[in-house]
Structure formats: C-alpha cells, structure tokens
C-alpha cells in the first residue's frame, strides 16, 4: 500500500533532506513535488490545496530556515501534516462497559465488504475479551444471512437470524433481547446494502438507527474506489450520521487517496483497515504509523506487534536452545516459516522496515516463495525433516514430485538451509544467537518483547 506515494514523497524530500542550509526555493520545489505526488495518489484536490498552502506557510518560517537542521525540520512538518490529514490521534471504538450491551451498526453499499468486515470486527472484539453477537439484518441481498452465518461459525461467534422475516427492526429487537439473556456485551449489526445510495435504503437504516441507538455507526467502503469511497462516506454521514470508516482492500490500494482525504472531507476518522481475506485481517488504523510509512520511515512498532501475535514465547525459547547447540532441523524451519506467514504478506512486512518501502520489487518478493518452501518441507517425511543429510537424489526426486516442484528447487531449499546453519554456528561462537535468529528472517529485537 502507498507504494507509489512513498517513492514520490521520498523524491520530493530530497530537495531539502540532509541540507545544512535551505532556501525558499528549495522549499517551493519540495512542496511542488509533494503536490504532484498527492494528486497522483488520487487525494482530493481541496485537501491537496490546503496541505500545500499550510506546509509552505510553516516551512518558510524562521523556525525552519534558521534552524540547525532545516532539512529535518521540514520533514517533521510534512510528517505532522500527513498525520493530521490521516486523522491525527488513534480513534478506537467508543463502547460501553461489558456489563451493558453496546451496539455497532455496519453500513455500506453492496460489494464493499460489509458482511465480511462485520465478522472480522467480531473476531477482533472477541480476542479483546468482549462477547460479540452478529445480528443478520441484511434482509435484501440474497445469501447475506447465510454468508454471515458461515463466517460466524468459522470464528466461533454466535449469530442471530430470523429466516423469513421482512422487517430488520424486528430482527434487531429480537437480537437485542437474546443478547441480554445470554450475557452478550456487543451486538454487531449487518445492515442492508444497495448497489448505490437510494431513499429506500436510507429510510430503512434510519429506522434501525432509531431502534438500536448505536454506540458506533461504521461505514465500510472499498479503498480501491478512491475518491468515490470518500463521496459515499460524506453522503452516509449527511443522511444517517457515521462515527468512523472501515476501508477494505487496503492492502491492494497502492495510491492511498481515500485514506488521506477521508478525515478532511467528512470530519470522520478512519478506524480500521481490511488487509486481506482471512478473518484476522482487520487492523486498527494508526495515523502516526501510516504517516511514517508514507515518508519511508517504516513502522517497526506494528512489525513487533505482529511478531508478538504470531510467535509463541515457549517455541522461541526452544529455538534459541537449538541454535546454541547448532541443532536446528528442517522441522524447525517449517515452524518458523508458518510463524512468518501468520504475520501477513512479505510485502506488508517489508513496508514496515525503515527505508525498505518501494525498494523491493514484486520479482524479489516472488523469490521468497514462502508457500512453495512450505509445500516442499511438508512433502518430506518426519525422519527427513529431522536429519536433512539423508535426503539423497532419490528422496529429492520423490519430494519434488510430491510438492509439484523440481529437484532443483528442493536442492536450492536444502542448500539455503545448510548456509543458514553455518551462519548460525558462527553467530553462536560470537555469542550473538537470539530466539528466531535468521531462521524465519525475524529480527531478534522483535522476539525480545514477546510476553
């Protein structure tokens, strides 16, 4: 995400970065390049104009031109501007205490990912210790109720449905009564959607809102639609009132125009982003972290959080002991590959490393081939994964057939594993072995914070 914008912002900041002295001309050139980068990213024109004018005004002040490091001062101004346009401070959900029932209305057009996002949000709240209930109040779209039920079963969250009912308000009222009886503390309501905004949909949503008195009204919008998502958010806010936005397909949005325009145009914060198809792929939106990513500074905090979620402390300590004994096996490599995959796509992790955004091509990422490596390892027997030295030509041929790969690819994986063991052996002698080591490409610092 934000790939092109990050590269162009980096080019723009080179006009001033690292200079001991800068002039108004340097600032104007940098801001002009930033303006073009934002417009190319499909940021709202009014937002770009406001951004440019306020940045020039601040950057030409004496605090920048006469500072010890004017280049850094300018970058700081741009960072703060981007952060404020992304929403400023983190905006979490405003829910009641768990001794009361909170209600979240999910709004959006058909195809935006509303039903899927409802289930993802339910799973996130469940992990945070709440007891969510999914209420199937989309009675218009065919199979909407069935889709929600399937997703609810997958994540282990109850769903309230009334097949044959035509009034979503009645369904909600019944769901609310059921929730109170069953000690549910959060109801997530999947409401009706249409292909476009119309009066019938808005009237129905207004009725549900009046009955539910929701704590949160979250609009689900497709980030790939760019400024259309912003316009839809503005319309929903004017007609129904929203408290925040969830942008889906955020991992596929290389421009980022919707995210940068939402808060300024609608006044409502971006609260969550959908970053994949799995139930776990819903992340809180942190403006300061994404501002850092856009400027190529990475997002180490999010990377560490992902590592902490994916890597078990006991497993990490066990790996550390094996590294110290130089006793790493292919079974350990398989476990580490799976841990890395839990952290998300290779591209998303690369973007979080300072200075790496936009520096690694899709071809380079393809070469990582984590899925292919996992398939090859799974095609080996337990004995082979425990002792790679027994994997001769005939075994390599069998593993290649079983994994749908070639003997050369199997040999390449084994060669990589041997090199890795050699590196770890040297690190151990130097007293620098750490949990995880180079096994999954996970920096030791990420594992130190696991609790």
RAWOKA-V649450 format. One record per helix or strand of 2 or more residues. SS is the DSSP state (H for helix, E for strand). FROM is the first residue (numbers start at 0). LEN is the number of residues. If there is no record, write none. Layout:
BEGIN
ss->SS from->FROM len->LEN
ss->SS from->FROM len->LEN
END
This chain:
BEGIN
ss->H from->2 len->11
ss->H from->23 len->17
ss->H from->44 len->15
ss->H from->61 len->4
ss->H from->69 len->17
ss->E from->101 len->6
ss->H from->113 len->14
ss->E from->131 len->5
ss->H from->143 len->12
ss->E from->157 len->3
ss->H from->167 len->14
ss->E from->185 len->5
ss->H from->198 len->14
ss->E from->215 len->7
ss->H from->222 len->3
ss->H from->226 len->13
ss->E from->243 len->5
ss->H from->249 len->3
ss->H from->256 len->10
ss->E from->268 len->6
ss->E from->281 len->3
ss->H from->286 len->8
ss->H from->299 len->11
ss->H from->312 len->12
ss->H from->329 len->13
ss->H from->345 len->6
ss->H from->361 len->7
ss->H from->369 len->9
ss->H from->381 len->5
ss->H from->387 len->3
ss->H from->392 len->11
ss->H from->406 len->23
ss->H from->443 len->5
END
